[in-house]
Amino acid sequence: MPDPRSVEWLLERLCTEYGFCLPVAARAQLVARPPSDGAELAAAIFRAEGLSPADHPRLAQAVREEVGRLYARDLAPDS
């Protein structure tokens, strides 16, 4: 599971870069208990915005890529 600070950073980036400025309660919940799976986090972000990824495929892909980078970085074994 990613570090809460990393999730906070990701959510801030999604807000500034893509306009996904989640409601305070949804944001706090995702930071406190982020899903262990990146696809689920991306889906939760869309749900919190009241959007369907299927209705916004390019935006959904961009969000999945941002989330994927977070999970790849935070879940990678230490070198």
VOBA-1610 file (N, C-alpha, C; in pm, whole numbers, padded with zeros to 5 digits, always signed):
BEGIN
Met+00085-00117+00000Met+00000+00000+00000Met+00090+00124+00000Pro+00056+00224-00079Pro+00140+00343-00083Pro+00134+00424+00046Asp+00237+00496+00068Asp+00250+00585+00183Asp+00145+00696+00174Pro+00080+00733+00286Pro-00022+00838+00282Pro+00028+00970+00225Arg+00153+01005+00252Arg+00207+01130+00195Arg+00212+01123+00043Ser+00245+01005-00009Ser+00250+00988-00155Ser+00112+00999-00216Val+00012+00945-00147Val-00126+00955-00197Val-00170+01101-00193Glu-00136+01171-00087Glu-00170+01314-00077Glu-00106+01391-00193Trp+00019+01363-00221Trp+00089+01427-00332Trp+00020+01397-00465Leu-00016+01270-00484Leu-00084+01229-00607Leu-00216+01304-00623Leu-00295+01310-00516Leu-00424+01377-00524Leu-00407+01526-00551Glu-00304+01585-00496Glu-00278+01727-00524Glu-00241+01745-00672Arg-00160+01655-00724Arg-00122+01662-00866Arg-00244+01644-00956Leu-00329+01548-00923Leu-00449+01526-01003Leu-00541+01648-00998Cys-00542+01718-00888Cys-00623+01839-00875Cys-00567+01949-00965Thr-00438+01973-00954Thr-00379+02085-01028Thr-00365+02056-01177Glu-00335+01932-01212Glu-00310+01899-01352Glu-00436+01858-01429Tyr-00531+01793-01360Tyr-00646+01736-01429Tyr-00781+01784-01376Gly-00782+01866-01272Gly-00907+01917-01218Gly-00981+01822-01126Phe-00916+01715-01082Phe-00977+01620-00990Phe-00952+01665-00847Cys-01022+01769-00805Cys-01009+01823-00670Cys-01120+01763-00586Leu-01088+01652-00523Leu-01188+01572-00452Leu-01246+01645-00332Pro-01368+01609-00295Pro-01424+01661-00170Pro-01333+01622-00053Val-01332+01705+00048Val-01241+01686+00162Val-01255+01548+00224Ala-01377+01502+00247Ala-01398+01372+00311Ala-01346+01257+00225Ala-01371+01262+00096Ala-01324+01157+00005Ala-01171+01156-00001Arg-01114+01274-00007Arg-00968+01286-00009Arg-00907+01229+00119Ala-00963+01266+00233Ala-00911+01217+00361Ala-00920+01065+00371Gln-01029+01009+00322Gln-01047+00864+00326Gln-00944+00794+00238Leu-00920+00845+00119Leu-00823+00782+00029Leu-00681+00794+00083Val-00650+00906+00148Val-00517+00923+00206Val-00499+00829+00325Ala-00601+00819+00408Ala-00591+00736+00529Ala-00590+00587+00496Arg-00670+00547+00396Arg-00681+00405+00362Arg-00681+00387+00210Pro-00567+00411+00146Pro-00565+00393+00000Pro-00579+00245-00035Pro-00647+00216-00145Pro-00656+00077-00189Pro-00516+00022-00218Ser-00501-00108-00199Ser-00371-00170-00228Ser-00349-00188-00377Asp-00454-00167-00456Asp-00448-00184-00601Asp-00465-00048-00669Gly-00375-00018-00761Gly-00380+00110-00831Gly-00505+00130-00913Ala-00555+00024-00976Ala-00677+00035-01055Ala-00795+00074-00967Glu-00799+00021-00847Glu-00908+00056-00755Glu-00897+00200-00709Leu-00775+00248-00687Leu-00759+00388-00649Leu-00805+00480-00761Ala-00767+00449-00883Ala-00810+00530-00998Ala-00963+00531-01008Ala-01025+00416-00990Ala-01171+00408-00995Ala-01234+00488-00880Ala-01174+00481-00761Ala-01226+00555-00646Ala-01216+00706-00669Ile-01112+00750-00735Ile-01096+00892-00765Ile-01208+00938-00858Phe-01237+00859-00960Phe-01346+00894-01051Phe-01479+00894-00979Arg-01504+00794-00894Arg-01631+00789-00819Arg-01645+00912-00731Ala-01535+00951-00665Ala-01540+01067-00576Ala-01573+01195-00653Glu-01536+01200-00780Glu-01566+01315-00865Glu-01704+01303-00929Gly-01769+01189-00911Gly-01900+01169-00970Gly-01894+01143-01119Leu-01782+01090-01165Leu-01761+01062-01307Leu-01743+00914-01333Ser-01764+00874-01455Ser-01740+00737-01498Ser-01617+00737-01589Pro-01520+00649-01562Pro-01404+00641-01651Pro-01443+00608-01795Ala-01550+00532-01811Ala-01594+00494-01946Ala-01640+00616-02027Asp-01689+00718-01959Asp-01736+00839-02028Asp-01622+00934-02063His-01504+00912-02006His-01389+01001-02025His-01263+00916-02044Pro-01253+00842-02155Pro-01144+00746-02170Pro-01003+00806-02167Arg-00984+00921-02230Arg-00850+00981-02229Arg-00811+01028-02090Leu-00904+01090-02022Leu-00879+01135-01886Leu-00858+01016-01793Ala-00937+00911-01812Ala-00921+00790-01730Ala-00782+00730-01751Gln-00735+00728-01874Gln-00602+00674-01902Gln-00494+00759-01834Ala-00509+00890-01839Ala-00412+00979-01775Ala-00410+00956-01623Val-00527+00943-01563Val-00534+00919-01419Val-00472+00783-01385Arg-00504+00680-01463Arg-00445+00547-01439Arg-00293+00552-01450Glu-00241+00627-01545Glu-00095+00638-01559Glu-00034+00708-01438Glu-00096+00815-01391Glu-00045+00884-01272Glu-00048+00792-01151Val-00159+00723-01132Val-00172+00630-01020Val-00071+00517-01034Gly-00056+00466-01155Gly+00040+00358-01180Gly+00182+00396-01143Arg+00220+00519-01174Arg+00354+00565-01137Arg+00371+00568-00985Leu+00268+00611-00915Leu+00274+00613-00769Leu+00293+00472-00715Tyr+00212+00379-00762Tyr+00219+00243-00710Tyr+00350+00176-00749Ala+00398+00200-00869Ala+00525+00142-00912Ala+00639+00193-00826Arg+00637+00322-00796Arg+00744+00382-00715Arg+00734+00336-00569Asp+00617+00344-00511Asp+00602+00314-00370Asp+00605+00165-00338Leu+00574+00081-00435Leu+00572-00062-00409Leu+00695-00134-00461Ala+00786-00059-00525Ala+00908-00120-00576Ala+00998-00161-00461Pro+01066-00276-00474Pro+01159-00316-00368Pro+01272-00215-00355Asp+01319-00196-00234Asp+01431-00105-00212Asp+01556-00161-00276Ser+01634-00071-00337Ser+01758-00114-00402Ser+01874-00095-00310
//
